[in-house]
Amino acid sequence: MIDLSTDPKATREKVFAAAEQLLEDGVKPTMVNVRDFIGGGSFTTISPLLAEWKESKRQATTVVKAPLPEAVSKALSQVADQVWAAAQEESERAVAGEREALHAASVEMSEREAELLEAIKSNELEIHSLTEKLEGAIHSAESQAAKSAREHAELASSIDSLRIDKVRLEEHTRNLESLAGDRQQQLTTAAQEIANLKEKIESLRIDRENLDKAAGELRHEIQIKAAEIQRMAEAMNQIKSEKEAAQKGLDSEKSEKQTILAELKAEQDKNVRVAEKVSGLEKLLEQMQLQLEKERQRCDNLQAEIVEIAKMKPTPNMSS
């Protein structure tokens, strides 16, 4: 079987081949059948091609009438009656042929009419289908238009809201910029205060180092004085024992002992004053350490405030 469905174009060759194949398969080659067979095409194109095919088939099956024999022509010229009879007989045969031709034409016209009606019915079905599709497309377009209108209204409302938000954002941005300026001024002031505190802390540290150095020197001096006192105490004990041993015979040494005791007492008083001075210095050192600790605490508090202020500083606005 010839397969013409892959090419939907209704060419002369395809229409003729489809009609031949349908006729071979026992199917009447109508316009609808031919179009279905080739898979498409317009009835306007198929109709004249199918009519041409039918005419070619009819001419192929028509018996060619032979011309009158020469004997008949001679007989006609000789015998008028025979010519008239032959002419009448020929006329009757011609009329019969015409009748047959008219009948065949009538049958063909009926078939053509049936095919046209079938094609019209098929076209009506296609028109109905296309009408339904068109109505669906119109309904879809109307729905889409209504949806677009709603979306347009929503978009307009969104644009108005965005404009309002933009105005608010610009005002908020100006407020943030003003606040940032204030925060920057506060940061500058705090940084200056921190610098001053650092200088003061450095000065206190130097004072403390000097006090520590002085305290060390005083401790060293106290140790030296303590060693001297120890030696003097030992000497006093020795003198006392010598005094007890020679008290009765050494009256002259009594005055010397009193002198030594006076010197020892003076030295002890001096050591007491030195100890008091060291104690005062230690107390002063403790007070300075407390003051230094307070300054450090204040510095830590200022640094914490600076960190908080830096956190509150707004980031640069990327959009307006």
Summary of the structure (lengths in Angstrom):
residues: 320
radius of gyration: 69.3
end to end distance: 75.5
largest distance: 227.4
contacts: 757
relative contact order: 0.05
helix: 86%
strand: 0%
